[in-house]
Amino acid sequence: MTQTFIRLQSVNLHYAALAFKERSLKALLAATFCKAKASATVQDVHALKNISVEIKGGERVGLLGHNGAGKSSFLKTVAGLYPVSSGSVKVQGEVRSLFDLSLGFEPDATGRENILYRGLLLGLSPDYMRNKEAEIVAFAGLGEFIDYPIKTYSAGMQVRLAFAISTSVTGDVLLLDEVIGAGDANFMAKAKQRIASLVEQADILVLASHDFSALTNLCTRGLVFHHGQIIFDGPINLALAEYKSVNNLA
């Protein structure tokens, strides 16, 4: 049996400065006709800095850090969504990720049609998604709205449908970015049960969160990120203490 693992070696990740520059027509006209002074050069964002870490099968790992510390960038790099600038990323096992839940919806298509579209984005076959459709519809609890265009849904309804689709299949490596908030109390209870089931079935869990209780209950190992670097790697209780110390929290 193949061993599940995540292995990053000397990984650096940069975001292009162009994504952060002002690109509006107003700014272009101001620069062209007003001969305004050139703005300071916007440097590329160095989101992950020389990250080397290995996570083995059976591990439950929590990611801690201030907003912008690198937690989400790390998760998306592991998921294969971001190409690294240097270094290597190797992941053995089927990856399932729960973040950016509302991405991948076609607003003019119905909820039922979007089940198929979303499944294709997750790498699943049309036949598989058709077999899962009734279960997904029931879990989302959208009633007759499942046959309405997504653009008529509230934000909460979209998240409920996306959550139901994304959690309809398990994976060896489960990546979570915060605990999902997805509707009323009844749905939240179902969502927490579903996540607990996914965590139990996954060989590796990586959870980025500011919820100390969730991290303590779900994880045994913690990685503390600070300005794109891992500054601590150890037991989750010590990782929490390090995070609080670095960020001057009581």
N, C-alpha and C positions, 0 to 999 in steps of 0.2 A: 504493500500500500504506500502511495506517495505521501511524503510528509508535507503538511501545510506550513508555509512560512511567509513572512514579509522581511525583505532584506534591502536596506538602503546603504549604499557605500559612498561617502564623500559627495553627497547630493547638494547641489546648489540650484536654486530656482529664482529666476528673475522675471518680473513683469515689465513689459515694454513701456518706456516713458510716454510714448504716444497716446496710450490709453488714458493718461491722466492730464494731457494738455487740453487747453481750451480750443475747441474746434468749431465754434459757432460762427455763423455768417457775420454777426455783429463784431466779434473779435477780429475776424479777417479784414473787415472794412476799416476798423480802427487802426489796425497795423498798416494797412495800405495807404489810406488817405490822411491819417492824422500823424503819420510818421512817429508813432509812439515808440518809446524805447523798448528794445527787445526784452522780454521777460527773462528772468533767470532760467538757466537750463534746468529742465526737470530730469533728475537722474532716474535711471531704471530702479525699480523697487527690488531689493534683494530679500525675497520673502523667506527663503530657506537657506541657511548658511552652513555648508559643510556638515550635513547631517549623516551620521553613520549609526544605524541601529538595526537590531534584528529582533523580530517577534516570532515566537515559535508556536506550533499547534498546542492548544489547551490554554493559552494565555488570555487574560482579560486585562486590557491596558486602557487606562484613562489618560487623556491629554488635558493638561492644565496650562493656563497662560492668559494674559490680558488680551483684550480685543486687538487683533492685528499682530499677535505674537507668533503666528505661524501654524496654529492648530488646524484650521480649515485647509490651508495650503498643503499641509502634510497629508491630510485625508484624501484630498483630490489628486495629489501626486500618486499616492498608493492606488487609488482607483483608476489611474491611467488617464485622467482628464487633463493634466498639465504635463507637457514635455519638459524634462529637466534641462537646465543649462549645462550641467556637467555632473559626473558621477553616474551611478547605476542604480536602477530600481528593479528588484526581482520579487514577484509575488507568485507563489505556488498555491493554487486553489481557486475555486470560483468565488468571485467577489460580488457582494451585494451591498449597495450603499444607500443610505437614507439621508439625503440632503438635497437642497434645491428641488423640493418636491413638485413645485408648480411648473418646472421646466418641461418642455416636450409636449405640451398640450396644443392642439389646433383649435383656436377659439370658435371657428365657424362650424366645426364638426360636433356631433352629439357626444355625450359622455360615453355612450356605448361604443361609438366609433373610436373614441380616444383610448379606450381600453386596448384596442388592437394596436393603435399607433404607439402608445407608450410601451407596450410589450415588445414591439419591434426594436425600440430604442434600447430596451434592456437586453436585447439579443435573443429573445424568445420567439418561437415559431407561431404563425397565425393559428394553427391547429391547437397548440398548447393554450393560447390565450382564449380561444373559443371555449375550450373545456373548462377554463377557470372563470369565465365570464359571470355565470350565475352566482358563484361564491363571492366574487368581487362586488357585484351589484348589491347583494344582500349585506355585505359587511359595510359598504359605504352608506347604506341607508338613505339613498336619495329618492326613492320612490319613482314617480313618473318623470322626475327631472332627468333621469338617466338618458332619456330620449330627447332632451332639449339641448340646444347648442351650449357649449362650455361658456361662451361669452355671457350667457344669462345667469351663470352661477355666482354666488357670493364667494369671497375668498375662502371662507371656511368650508364651503361645499367642494371647492376645487382641491383643497388640501385633503379632505376626507377621501375623495376619489383617488387622488394620487397616492395617498398612504395605502389604501386598499389594494391598488395595483402593485405598488413597489414591494409590499410585504406578502404578496401572494405566493412568492417562491423563496426558498431558503438558499443559503450559500455557505461555503466553507469559511469565508472571511467576511465578517459583518462590520461595516463602517457606519457609525452614527455621529451626526453633528447635532448635539443637544437632544433632549428628550422632546418628542414631537407633541406639539399642542394642536389638536385637530378637532375642536368642536365642543359639544355639550358634555355633561358629566357621564352620560351613558356611553357615548362614543369614546371618551377618554379612557374609561374603564376597559373597553374592548381593545383600544389601541395599546394600553399598557400590557394587557395579557398577550397580545400578538407579539409585541417587542420581546417580552419575557420568553416566549416560545422560540423566537428567532435566535435570541442570545443563547438559549439552552442548546439549540441544534447546531449553532456555528462552532467551528473549531477554534477560530480566533475572533475576538471582539476588540475593536478599537473605538472608544467613545470620547468625543470632545465635549466638554460640558463645564458650566459654572455651578452646577448643582452638586454640592459636596456630598449630599446624602446619596444621590444616584451613583456617584463615583465610588463611594465607600461600599455600597451594597453590591455593585456589579463588577468592580475591578479589584485586582490584587496588586497590579503594578502601575506606576504612574510616571509619565514623562512631562516635565515642566519646560515649557517653551518661553523664551524671553528674547524679543527682537530677532526672531528667526532662528535662534539657536536652542538646542536642548541643553539646559543647564543642570538638570537633575534627572536621574533614571534609577528608580528603586521602588520599594514597597509603597503602596498607595497612601498609607497614613503619613509616611515621611515626605512623600511628594506634596501632599496637601500642606504640611507644615512649611516646606520650602517655598511653595507658591505664596502662602500668606506672608512669609518673612520678606520675600523679594518685593511684594506689592504693598507692604506696610499695612497688612490687614490684622485686625485683632484676633 
